[in-house]
Amino acid sequence: MRASIITIAYNSENCIGFTMESVLDQSWDDMEYLIIDGNSSDKTVEKAESYREAFLKKGIPLRIVSEPDQGIYDAMNKGIALAEGEIIGILNSGDAYEPDAVKTACQVFEKEGCDLMFAHIRMHRRDGGTYIKRARLRKFQTSRDWNHPTTFVKAEIYKQTPFRRLGIHDDYGFYLQMVKQGRRIVTADRVLADFYLGGASNRRSLKEAAKRIRDRYLYCYRINGFSRWYLFECIAIEAAKLLLG
């Protein structure tokens, strides 16, 4: 099974190499790697290009596109449209795969015949501490059970259902859309990626929290037909971020 891995980046010269090395170190070689850069003003593209020979030696096609975009989900959609693999994984610049991440995903798809899969993730706090955020499938839907960097989706589904580009949580909105469509979703009982806290979805301020509550409620739950009671879930998640970090 061939996998397409997409990394979106913007002014990421200090961390793009870390992410690329985690893709280069994969134990599964039947894949392609696409970097979608938002016309960075720093040396992100130059840094990415410096890895071209290493990917070539491993037989992994590397494609780097750098042009203005309309945000992270526009960039993701561009990568999805270009992807040629059977399944697609999206790993943002600054995050990393565990060495067997792509191999595990391909094996799960081959065994389960699923439409989407995800797994546990190791979360890295700013103070250097870590914890494991587990992947779960439950009737009550919460992003506390789902991990985007470990998510792999059939390419044909991603291409038919691009991100809506409505808010900051469009990736979770896509996942809930798959749930509502009755897609076959499975989890893998292992850690597949490392996520470093501190991005737009974790900024600690009341203004940012209010925006995230609105986006999650309207563009994840309500747009996909979930109950108005999920507003309390949105509030609880942001309250935990503000109190616990």
Secondary structure, 3 states (H helix, E strand, C coil): CCEEEEEEECCCCCCHHHHHHHHHCCCCCCEEEEEEECCCCCCHHHHHHCCHHHHHHHCCCEEEEECCCCCHHHHHHHHHHHCCCCEEEECCCCCEECCCHHHHHHHHHHHHCCCEEEEEEEEECCCCCEEEECCCCCCCCCHHHCCHHHCEEEHHHHHHCCCCCCCCCHHHHHHHHHHHCCCCEEEEEEEEEEEECCCHHHCCCHHHHHHHHHHHHHHHHHHHCCCCCHHHHHHHHHHHHHHHC
